[in-house]
């Protein structure tokens, strides 16, 4: 679930299969591939809102084309990272991708479980800044709706789920070790929401990027261990049963003093003007 290809620089966490298409020296999104370093296997029924973004045309069939992760916040509405839908990752504009799919209800990427759903439309936050990773979110509209039970609520500003020390879970099919050891089946890792002061200390604007507290939330363990990694980009960070973050970027995977940085979901709500109740999603959701 990490953000960049090498994670030595502050980078988005996309799949390693796309690494050839993304410059290592930039903060460009890495292909979603890491499966939560220090994590454990889970069944998708435990987190039915966790979905895989797939393009076999672009990433091949080894992992059913999975390259990023998304989260269902409405029956036809999936949130993911903006960098996942960039031209650098997809090879073309998202709206021109004919083979883009969302895989829902599937634990093992190579099984026939669940369903593969076509995409009716995509919207990438126009304010996304690839240099700072601020505003790293996008919306995918599905061609057919998911069950209402597959939708997770989002935490608005001021929600206690954002309080430092709160235990959270991050989900994905990404790199398990930070060394390109990608998981086939869904995994999760237990992390804790960390104080903004620690995150600013870790990412103070140097080569490892800048932490912006009003736009981002960071989580992990300060001593290292549990974390998201490559391939987890766009995946959900969940605390107290609500979505609080989307896997965005970081330095390395599971490194001491380099926690994972997530797009703050309250900022997504503010930007889009969405309300938080599950039934009150935007049109199509």
Secondary structure, 3 states (H helix, E strand, C coil): CCCCCCCCCCEECCEHHHHHHCCCCCCCCCECCECCECCEECCHHHHCCEEEEECHHHHCCCCCCEEEEEEEEECCEEEECHHHHCHHHHCCCHHHCCCCEEEECCCECCCCCCEEEEEEEEEECCCCECCCCECCCEEEEECCCCCHHHCCEECCCCCHHHCCCCEEEEEECEECCCCCCECCECEEEEEEECCHHHHHHHCEEECCEECCCCCEEEEECCCCCCECCCCCCCCEEEECCEEEEEEEEECCCCCCCCCEEEEEHHHHHHHHCCCCCCCCCCCCC
